[in-house]
């Protein structure tokens, strides 16, 4: 029953400041990941990109 409440909060509006931080983290990690991938450090690039996307997805669990 408690797990259902977490999923319900996922679709509620995310506060603006948390959304801004998550977007900034995603942009920075994607940029750094693309640069490291271009410099032949593929595993670092892929890891940074995955962390950026996860930060954006996890930000939806924070609500007012």
N, C-alpha and C positions, 0 to 999 in steps of 0.2 A: 504494500500500500504506500509506503514511503517513497519508493522508487518512482512511482507514478507522479508524485508531486514535483520531483526534479524535472521530469520530462515536460510537465505542464508549465513550469517556469521557463523552460527553454524558449518558448514561443512568446513570452511576454516581452515588452519593450526593454531594451538594454539602456542603462543610463548613458548620457552623452559623453561623459568623461571617460568611462570605461571603453566605449566604442572608439573614441579617438585614440586611446592608448593601444588598443588591439590593432587598429589600422596602422598606427605608426610602427608597431613591432612587426607586423606582417610586411610592410613596405621595406623596412630596414633589413629584415632577414632575407627577403627575396632578392634585394639588391646585392647584399653581401654574398648570398648563395650563387647568384649569377656570375659575380666577379670571381669567386673562388672556383666555380666550375670552368670558367674561361681560362683560368690559370692552371688547369689540369689537376685540381683537387676535387674530384667528382664527389667523393663521399661526404666531404664537408659541405659542399654546395647543396646536395640533396638533403642532408640533415638540417641545414638552416632553412631550407624551403619548407620542409615538413613541419618544423617547429613554428614557423610563421603562420602556416595554415591552421595548425592546431590552436594557436593563441587566438586566432579569430573565431574559430568554432567554439572554444571554451568560454569566450567572453559572453556568449549568449546565456550562460547559466547565471549571470549576475543580473539581478533585477532590483527595482526600488523597494 
